[in-house]
C-alpha cells in the first residue's frame, strides 16, 4: 500500500473486516426516482465495466437477506431499479472476508407528498472501490471513472475520494471508526442513507472530488465565481454539462494526518467557501451528536 493511503483494517473475531481504507463516491439528488431510472442504469453499467462483471457478487432481497447476483439476480435488480415509483437496491462484492465493492441506491418518490417524507430528503447513489486501485491504475483513472459515474446523474451534490468503508450498521463499528476519522480528516465516513434524509440540495463539505450542482453552484457565482474563491495550488474547477461542476483537490486524494500536522489546507479552503451551504448537524454518523459535529467541522475549526 502506498504511503499516501493509511493501511486501516479492523476485523471482527471471525476475521471479517469491519473497517478498511477504501474509496467511495456518493451523489445526492433532490429528484424523484421516476426521473433517475435511465441515468442510474447507465451509471451502474459504467461501474460494472470498470470493476469487472464479477466484482459485485450478492444483492439484498426484500427481507434483507443476501442472495447470489447471478443472471437471475441481475434480472431482479434491473426490475427493482426500473420500478416506476421507487427503488432500494444494495449490491456487494465480498472477497476473503473483505467487502471491496459496494453499490447502494435509494430512489424516493419525492413527487408524491407524504406526511412521512422529510422536506429535505433526497435520493442517493453510492459506490465503493478498493483503495489498491489507486496504485494499480493511477489517480487519473479513478478520477475519470468517478466523472463517468456522475455524468448521467442530475446530482445536486456529491463527494468522491478516500474513505473509511465500514459496516456501520453493526454494533460497535461507529465507535471504532472514531479512532481513524479524527486522525485522517481526508478520509470520509460514508453513510449516505443517513445523509440523504436531510441533505436536500446542500453539500457535505470537501473531498478530493467535490461535485456541485444547482442551486449551490449558481449561488457561488457559477464556475467562474467558484474559481475566483479557490487559490491553493493544485485545486481545479471543471465545468460539467447541465450547470454542474467538479472541484478536484490535487492530483492524488489525501488522507491527511493530524498527528503529523497534515491538516490539508486545500480541503480547509474549500470547506470555508462551502460552509454556508454545508449540511451540519444532520448526520450523527458517530452516534454522538457532539463528536459528529466536531468531525463535520474538522476543516472549519
FENHUHU-V74849 format. One record per pair of residues at least 24 apart in sequence whose ideal C-beta (glycine too) atoms are under 6 Angstrom apart, sorted by sequence separation. I is the first residue (numbers start at 1). J is the second residue. D is the distance in Angstrom with one decimal. If there is no record, write none. Layout:
I/J/D ; I/J/D
This chain:
85/109/5.1 ; 103/127/5.7 ; 162/186/5.7 ; 163/187/5.6 ; 162/187/4.7 ; 163/188/4.1 ; 164/189/5.3 ; 102/128/3.7 ; 163/190/5.3 ; 217/245/5.6 ; 271/299/3.6 ; 214/243/5.5 ; 271/300/5.4 ; 60/90/4.4 ; 100/130/4.5 ; 213/244/4.6 ; 235/266/5.3 ; 268/299/4.6 ; 59/91/5.1 ; 267/299/5.1 ; 212/245/5.1 ; 232/265/6.0 ; 58/92/5.3 ; 232/266/4.1 ; 56/91/4.5 ; 211/246/5.2 ; 57/93/5.0 ; 56/93/4.8 ; 128/165/5.2 ; 209/246/5.6 ; 210/247/4.5 ; 232/269/5.2 ; 55/93/4.6 ; 209/248/5.7 ; 208/249/5.5 ; 229/273/4.9 ; 37/82/5.4 ; 56/101/5.5 ; 156/201/4.5 ; 159/204/5.5 ; 208/253/3.7 ; 55/101/4.4 ; 157/203/4.3 ; 161/207/4.2 ; 161/208/3.2 ; 159/207/4.0 ; 160/209/3.9 ; 34/84/5.9 ; 51/101/5.9 ; 33/86/4.9 ; 158/211/3.3 ; 33/87/5.6 ; 155/211/5.8 ; 156/213/4.6 ; 155/213/5.1 ; 150/211/5.8 ; 206/267/4.6 ; 216/277/4.6 ; 146/209/5.6 ; 206/270/4.0 ; 206/271/5.0 ; 126/192/4.4 ; 205/271/5.4 ; 124/192/4.6 ; 186/254/4.8 ; 187/255/5.2 ; 186/255/4.6 ; 186/256/4.4 ; 36/107/5.5 ; 184/255/4.3 ; 185/256/4.6 ; 203/274/5.5 ; 124/196/4.2 ; 184/256/5.8 ; 205/278/5.0 ; 33/107/2.8 ; 122/196/4.8 ; 203/277/5.4 ; 183/258/5.5 ; 202/277/5.3 ; 203/278/5.6 ; 204/279/5.9 ; 121/197/5.8 ; 183/259/6.0 ; 32/109/5.5 ; 122/199/5.4 ; 202/279/4.6 ; 32/110/4.3 ; 120/198/4.8 ; 186/264/5.4 ; 32/111/4.2 ; 118/197/5.9 ; 17/97/5.8 ; 47/127/5.6 ; 120/200/3.5 ; 199/279/4.9 ; 16/97/4.8 ; 17/98/4.4 ; 15/97/5.0 ; 198/282/3.9 ; 195/283/5.5 ; 194/283/5.4 ; 162/253/4.7 ; 30/122/4.7 ; 161/253/4.3 ; 29/122/5.9 ; 162/255/5.4 ; 28/122/4.6 ; 29/123/4.7 ; 191/285/5.1 ; 50/145/5.1 ; 28/124/5.1 ; 189/285/5.2 ; 27/125/5.4 ; 26/126/4.0 ; 25/127/5.3 ; 46/148/4.7 ; 46/149/5.7 ; 24/128/5.2 ; 22/128/5.6 ; 23/129/4.2 ; 43/149/5.0 ; 22/130/5.9 ; 23/131/5.6 ; 178/286/5.8 ; 22/131/5.0 ; 43/152/5.3 ; 21/131/4.8 ; 42/152/4.1 ; 43/153/5.7 ; 139/251/5.9 ; 174/286/5.5 ; 39/152/3.6 ; 139/252/4.9 ; 174/287/4.7 ; 185/298/4.7 ; 39/153/5.3 ; 181/295/5.8 ; 25/146/4.8 ; 5/131/5.1 ; 27/153/5.2 ; 29/155/5.2 ; 30/156/5.2 ; 27/155/4.1 ; 28/156/5.8 ; 28/157/5.2 ; 27/158/3.9 ; 2/135/5.5 ; 26/159/5.8 ; 25/160/3.5 ; 24/163/4.0 ; 22/163/5.6 ; 22/165/3.8 ; 19/164/5.7 ; 20/165/5.6 ; 19/166/4.5 ; 18/167/5.1 ; 18/173/5.2 ; 19/177/5.7 ; 26/190/5.8 ; 10/176/5.6 ; 24/190/4.6 ; 26/192/4.6 ; 28/196/5.9 ; 30/200/5.9 ; 28/199/5.0 ; 30/201/5.1 ; 8/180/5.6 ; 6/184/5.6 ; 4/252/5.8 ; 6/255/5.3
